[in-house]
């Protein structure tokens, strides 16, 4: 009797097709349930898996209906069987059993060896290579002036259903850790990203820490690595504001949160400081202050407007704008 194709469904969606030549096709879907891709392999040959996959499945076909227990003892090549796990198989179709190998139970990277036992009898052995395929793109430094920064992780396994990026600052520990953890945006089959907005972290300066956690289709989670970004303060405002607008605003970020008064002395380059005005700043957020420069206070002149910034009498920054007549 010829072998038949076997279809394995999960929550109503075709997940795996075991073909007549023993090849396996894995199907992946987007968040809306649309088919995204297919990946082919052979259950009897060595695999290469990304560590980000969190787990992988091993299938065995042709198991007699009388069999009540199939186990998949698995261990890593390093240090022998010190991490052996006797995985109990799951019957997914007539004559087809599956074992799921979870990386966190075996220390992550390396060569994985699995034997298959049917009712206490060893039948076959398979192996797999688990590698770190990731490429992380993250700035080393960032400025509060920019409002946010982004982190990209490439080389994520296609079977990953979600990537989470818990992020916090060094200042005061994890008091600003966003819960639930930031969920990444999937850019393509193997790339995820997040945007870290400074407003979620009290506009703090210093080190920002992000760790990476990967979830598979079973909801199992594995944390792998992280990155650090050093964030500094700074000043910002318009480069060429129009005089017709009547005014413009200057911001400074990263001021000592304990500062009680921030001033923005401002004057024009024309005739130097004959028109200097000590503008009292307005606190708009933790460490963030702003000042509004009115042209009428400076004879409605065009050209360079120079602003220095003092926090409790200490110089902390400057900004220069070139006012145009339009």
Secondary structure as UniProt FT lines:
FT   STRAND          6..10
FT   TURN            11..12
FT   STRAND          13..18
FT   TURN            20..21
FT   STRAND          23..29
FT   TURN            31..32
FT   STRAND          35..42
FT   TURN            43..44
FT   STRAND          47..50
FT   HELIX           51..53
FT   STRAND          55..60
FT   TURN            65..66
FT   STRAND          70..76
FT   TURN            78..79
FT   HELIX           80..83
FT   STRAND          85..88
FT   STRAND          90..93
FT   TURN            94..95
FT   STRAND          96..102
FT   HELIX           103..105
FT   TURN            106..107
FT   STRAND          110..118
FT   TURN            119..120
FT   STRAND          121..131
FT   STRAND          135..138
FT   STRAND          141..143
FT   HELIX           144..146
FT   STRAND          148..154
FT   TURN            158..159
FT   STRAND          162..164
FT   STRAND          167..169
FT   TURN            171..172
FT   HELIX           173..176
FT   STRAND          185..188
FT   TURN            189..190
FT   STRAND          191..197
FT   HELIX           198..201
FT   TURN            202..203
FT   STRAND          206..215
FT   TURN            217..218
FT   STRAND          221..232
FT   STRAND          234..237
FT   HELIX           243..245
FT   STRAND          247..253
FT   TURN            257..258
FT   STRAND          262..268
FT   TURN            270..271
FT   HELIX           272..275
FT   STRAND          277..280
FT   STRAND          282..285
FT   TURN            286..287
FT   STRAND          288..294
FT   HELIX           295..298
FT   TURN            299..300
FT   STRAND          303..311
FT   TURN            312..313
FT   STRAND          314..324
//
